[in-house]
Amino acid sequence: MGEAEGSGEGRLPRREHIKPRVSTPSGAHKQAPGGTPRGWSFYSTAHRCWRLWCLRYIIGLTPLRADEYFTFGSTYHALHEGVDEKTIASWGPDFVEALPAAKELYSRRIDSTKNPPLPPALAKEQTYAIPVPGAMSITTKPDQEEAELGNDGKPTGQRIPRDYKTAGFFSKNDSEYWAVSGQIIAEMIATGASEGVVDIIHKGTERKDGKESDSFGKVQQLQVLMTEDKRRSFFELIRDLSEQIDQRLSRAASAVKNGDGAREVASYFPRCHECVGHYGLCPYYDRCWTVGASRYLYRERPDAHTWLEPVDGESAKDMKVRKERALAVREVLSKVL
C-alpha cells in the first residue's frame, strides 16, 4: 500500500479521472439515509477522534436512537430528493417525529416568494469516487447539481454543486466555515466546479417569549469558490489520514497477532477529550466514558465495513489486506470497547 507510481506532489487526479459511481435519478433515492461508503465523514471522524472512528468503522456501532440533528437533517434532505413520506416514516419513529417540522421547512424553502428560487436540478445525490494518488480514494455525493450560467445567462457547460443544510441559528462565521469545508471542496472537485453553494435554512422555532422565531424558514446562500490551495490542501489531508489509517490498522493487527492484549490494541485508537461540541455531546460519549447501562444502547451497523470494498480503480489486493486487519482488530476490541 505504498505510493502509487507518478503520484508526486504535482500529480493530482484530473477531472476526467473522476466518474460517477451510481446514477440516481431524481426522486429515486429510497434507502435509509446515510453518507457514501468512504466520504468526508469517514476521514473527518478520524481527524477528530480515533476512538470514535474505531467505534464507527471498525467495530461498527451506531446509537440505538439516532442523533436529533442527523434525523432532522436527513428528513429535510429526503424531501428535497422527492422521497415520499411513507418511505421516510419507514426509517423509524425518530423520522416520523421529525417529519412535520421538516415538511414545513421544506415548503418554505421551495416557496420562491419567501426565499431565493432553486435552479432546476441536473442531478441529485449522484455519488462520485475521487482517486487520491498513493492512498484510499474518497467518495462524495452532492445533494444537487445545477447548471452554471455565464454572464449572458446561458449555461457554460459546467456544474455547480448545492448542499442543503439546516441550522438553529446563523453565525457571523458561517461564510468562513463553509469556505474551507472538506465536504464542499470534495463536491466541487468531483463535479469539476469552480464554485459551490451551501444552502442553509433556519430551523429555530421559538424566541424567548415562546413565539415563532422571525428567522424560521429563512435561507442563507453561501458561495464557496474553489482555489488551487484548497484543492491541494484537501488531497494532502486525505492522503495523510489514509496513511494514518493504514499505520494504525497495521500496528493494531500486529498487536493482535502477537497476543499483546486488548488494551495495547485499543491504544492505537485513543480517545479525544473534546467530546462536547457545538451540537452537544458526541453520540458515543456514553460508550467511551460511562460504566452504566447507557453504554449498551448501541447496535451493530450492517454496512459498517463497506469502506473496505475496492472503489473504482483501487487495488483489490490492498483492500483485502486492510479488511483482514480490520476484522482481526474488531474481533478483539468488540469485546472490550
Salt bridges, closest charged atoms under 4 A:
GLU9 OE2 - ARG232 NH1 3.69
GLU16 OE2 - ARG14 NE 2.67
GLU81 OE1 - HIS29 NE2 3.82
ASP84 OD2 - LYS30 NZ 3.49
GLU85 OE2 - LYS103 NZ 3.19
ASP94 OD1 - ARG65 NH1 2.81
GLU97 OE1 - ARG65 NH2 3.72
GLU104 OE2 - ARG108 NE 2.83
ASP111 OD2 - LYS114 NZ 3.17
GLU125 OE1 - LYS141 NZ 3.40
ASP143 OD2 - HIS77 NE2 2.98
GLU145 OE1 - ARG159 NH1 3.04
GLU146 OE2 - ARG162 NH2 2.79
ASP163 OD2 - LYS165 NZ 2.97
ASP199 OD2 - ARG109 NH2 2.75
ASP199 OD2 - ARG162 NH1 2.70
ASP209 OD2 - ARG207 NH2 2.88
GLU212 OE2 - ARG108 NH2 3.41
ASP214 OD1 - ARG207 NH1 3.26
GLU228 OE2 - ARG231 NH1 3.85
GLU228 OE2 - ARG232 NH2 3.52
ASP246 OD1 - ARG322 NE 2.69
GLU300 OE2 - ARG330 NH2 2.98
ASP303 OD1 - ARG301 NE 3.33
GLU309 OE2 - LYS323 NZ 2.92
ASP312 OD2 - ARG21 NE 3.70
GLU314 OE2 - ARG38 NH1 2.64
GLU331 OE2 - LYS335 NZ 3.65
